[in-house]
C-alpha cells in the first residue's frame, strides 16, 4: 500500500505503507473526547488518550497505535523536524527515511525513551 507523506515545508512524496507525520504543529493538549480510546503511553508511563488510527499501515504503525498517546505523537512531530534539520535529511530519499524510522523507534521504544519522572511538557507560546 502506498501512502502520501506531507513534509514540514508543504511538499509531499509517496512511501509504501508509511506516513511519518513530521509536520504536526505544537499544540496544547486537547481536552478528552467522550468515548476516546486510552492507551498506556510508553513515553509518559501513564494512561492517556490514544491516537484515532494507526499512523502507518505496518507492524510499527500498529505498535505505535497500541502504546503511544496523542500528546507523545505530537512530541515526535517536533523531534522529527529537529532530526530532519540537524542531519539534513531528505524525506524523499529511501536511506533517509530509514534513518527517520530508526529515530522514531528509539524515541518511543529505545533505551532511555521514557521521560524523566515528573516531566511536564512546555506550555504553548500562544
N, C-alpha and C positions, 0 to 999 in steps of 0.2 A: 504494500500500500504506500502511496506517495502522498506526503503532506506538504503544505506550503509553510515556510518559516518567515516570519516578519522579523527583520533585524532592526536594531535600535535606530538607524537613520532612515527607516521607512521603506527600504527596498525589501524584496523577498526572494527566496530561492526554494527549490524543491529538494527534499531529503526523504528517502524512503523510511516511513514509519516514525519520524521524529519531529516534534515541534519544540524547539528549545525555549521559547517564551522569554528571551532575554530583554525584551522591551517593556516589561511590566513596570509601570511607574511606582514610585514610593508613595504609598497612601496610608493613612491611619487605618488601624484595624476596623473592619466593618462590623456593625452590630450583628449578633447572631440572628439568623432567619429561623422562624419556627420550622421544625422538622429537618433542619440541616444536619447532615451526617457528621459524626465526630470520629476523629482518629486519635490514637496516642502518638503524638508528634515526636519523631526521633530527634529533632533539633531542640525542642523546648522541654522534652521529657514530661509532658502532661497532656491531658485530653483537651483537644481544641477542634474548632470547625475544620473539616477536611475540604479537599478540592471537589468541585462538582463533577469532574470527569478526569480520567487518566490523561496526563499531558502528552504521552506518546502511545502509539499502538505497538507496544513491545513489553517484554517482561519487566524492564526497568520502569516503564510507564505505570504498570500495574503495581509495582513495589512502591513507587512514589505515591500513587493514589491511596494505597492502603496505610501509609505511615508518615505522610508529610502534611502538615497543616497549610491552610491558605496563607497564613502570615509567613511561615517559613519559606513557602514557594515565592512569595514576593521578595523576601530577603535574597533568595537565589538570583532573582532577576537583576538586582543591583550588583551582586557579586559577579554575575556573568558579564555584565557590562565592563566591570573593572578588569576581568581576565581578558576580554576581547581587546581592550585598550592597552593594558600593560604588556601583553605578549604579542600585540599587533597581529591578532588572528583574523583570518578571512573566513567568515562562516560559510562561504560558498566552497571552500577547499575541504575535501574529504578528510585530509590529515588533521586540519584544524578542528573539524567537527569532532573527531575522535579525542582530541585534547580537551575540548569542552565537556564531552561526556565523562571523561575521566575526572575532571574537576567537579562535575555535578555529583558523581558517585562519592567522591571524597567529601564534598560539602555536607551530604546527608548521611552517608553510611561509613565513612572512613574513620580512622583512629583520630580522636580529638574533635569529632564532628559536633558533639553536644556543646551547647553554650555553657558558660560558667554559671554556677548556682546563683540565683538571684538576678540574672541578667534582665534588664528592662530595655526594650527596643527604643531607639531615639524617637522623639516626637517629630512629626512633620513640621516643616518651616512655614506652612501656610497659615 
